[in-house]
Every structure is written in C-alpha cells, then in structure tokens.
C-alpha cells in the first residue's frame, strides 16, 4: 500500500509536472498522531487508498504498536491531510514504512517528502539502521520520491517481487541505510 496514490502526481504523458497552486491556504502542522486522530486517519486512508485501505481494527492496532512513528499533517481544523507510518521491532535495527498518504488536494507540494524526512530522522534517532518499503513498480512518482531520498531497490532481481500481495500485485522492495542519512 505504501504511497501508491502518488501516481496521480504525474501528468498525462507520465512525467512529473509543475506543482499546482495550493488550493487550501491553511498551514499544516507536522506532529505525532494521537489516539483521537484515529477516526480522521481512517477517513483519510479510505479516501486515498479506497479498496486497499487499512481496516479500522488494523489501523487501531498499528497505532497501539507504532504511535511514536505515526506522523500526521494537521490543518488545524479537525482534518488530517497526510500521514506516514513506520514499524520497528525491539530486537532489530530495521524498520518498514507501512504507509505514506497525502490527501489528493495537497499533493505535489513536497508533503510526502516532508513526512518521509521527518519519520526517517526519528527512526535514525531511535537507532534504526535500515529502512525498507514496498511500492508498486509502475508508480513512477513514488519511486522517484524514494530514490531522491536515497532508497535503492533490493537485490537480487532489482527489488521486484512478483505477486508480493497476491496474484498480479507486484511490488518493488526498496531499502535505505540510515547511518549516513541526515
């Protein structure tokens, strides 16, 4: 599920275009999610990811397990405009990005990058050394974003995992070492 809706940032020819003017002048605050954000997080996730959105019970459990690495973009009027979620384990210095989401009307303004940079900094500060994520191979905007942050496809096979989420749901597995990330 990670970042698939970013594909809408491409123009009709499949190229990244110039950002649209902000349709919403409200400033956004990047902060750690709170339990009271769960209904709004679920609404945002469903609006963006539709049929592949996280079920409510799973979102709740992900919050319970990884709240310190669930960051949101808050418009100050009870609406969230984006989130990023990273999972960590107690025994490993590795993490997975489980979700990156930006509301459609706020895309193409660097908000996905802002969310990723913030969560990667938190993960590095927590002692995480390696971060992985999955992305739909055809989602050029997301792949370009992740590459620009230093993520590389895992080897062997250039990171491509056929049928990763089931038949016809291929994913590119990418990784980033955080030792040099700043």
Secondary structure, DSSP 8 states (H G I E B T S, - for coil): -TTGGGGGGB-TTSSB------S-----EEEE--GGGHHHHHHHHHHHHGGGS--HHHHHHHHHHHGGGEEEEE-SSS-EEEEEEEEE-SS-SEEEEEEEEE-GGG-SSSHHHHHHHHHHHHHHHTT--EEEEEE-TT-HHHHHHHHHTT-EE-TTGGGEETTTTSTT--EEEEEEE-TT--
